[in-house]
Amino acid sequence: MRKLIGCASAVALAALLTGCAGVQPPAQSGALTGFVYNKTAAPLWVTTNSGSSKSGSASATSILGIIATGDASIQAAASSAGITKIQHVDQSIESILFLWAKYTVTVYGE
């Protein structure tokens, strides 16, 4: 009986740990992920507009995969810098041991 409880506890713990804080980048970005520590940046979107004298950022943060807050939308990043014509958008991801993660979108334009 003890072995059964021990195995069930190990399976439950493994299931809980797989749901911890993490950011999965979109497949088309080509961004890398790291288990212990991750700090990467990659392009997200490009338009035909020229000029990028302004830049604005917006972020969302997750703690233990239990609490997630923030608005990392392109609209929030653009409005933070008063951008109305977007030239391109970058993304950055930072995480530590799947305990804490931050996803940031940076918009460049006029």
N, C-alpha and C positions, 0 to 999 in steps of 0.2 A: 504494500500500500504506500509506503514511504517513497519507493522508486516512482510510482505512478504520480504522486503529488509533486515530486521533484521534477519529473519530465514535463508535467503540465505547467509548472511554474516557469521552467526554462522556455517553453514554447510561448507562454503568455508574455514573458519579458522580451523575447525576440520580436514578437508582434508589436509590442509597444514601441520598441526602439526604431522600428522601420518607419514609424509615422512621425519621427522627430522633425525639427525645423530643417527645412531645405528648400532650395529654389531650383527648379528644373528649367533651364533655358529652352526657348523654342528650338525645334529641331533644325531649322534653317540657319540658325546663328553660328553654328560651329563652335560655340563656347565649350571650354573644358570644365569639368567639375572635379573637386578634390574632396576626399572624405574628412581628413583632419582639419585642413584649412583651405579655403578657396577664395581667391580674389582675382576675378577675371573680368574682362570687358570685351564686347563684341558689337558689331553693327547690327541694327535691328531693321531699319527701314531707310530708303533713299527716295527722293523725289527729283523732278526735273527743275525745281526752283533753284536760282543761283543766289549766292550771298548768304553769309552766316555770321553777321556781326553780333548777334545775341545768342545766349544759351541759357536754358533753364532746366532744372532737375526736379524730379519728384520720386519719393521712395516709399517702400512698404517694408515692414520688419516683422519677422516671425520669431517667437520664443518657444522652444520645445515643440513646435508644431501644434501647440495648444492655443496660443494667442497670436493673432496676426492683425496688424493695424497699418494704416497708411493708404495713400492713393498714389500708385505708381503709374497712373495713366498718362498717355501722351498729351491729352488735353490739360491735365494739371501741370505738367512740366512746361508746356508752351505758355500757359497763362501766367505762370510764376515769373516769366521774363517778358511778358507782353508780346510774344511771338504770334504773328498771324499768318505768315508764309513759312512753312517748314521746309528746310533743305534736307536735313537728314536726322536720324534718331539713333542713338547708341544706348546700349544697356550695360550695366555692370552688376556683378553678383559677388557678395561677400558672405562667407559662412564659416562658422567654427564648430567642428564636431557635431554637426546637425543639432546643436543646442540653440544656436542663434543664427539667423540669416537676414540679409538685407538685399533687396532688389531695387535698383535705381535706374530710372529712364532719364536720359539727357537729350533734350531737343535743341537743335541748332537751326537758326533761320533769321528772318527779318521781322 
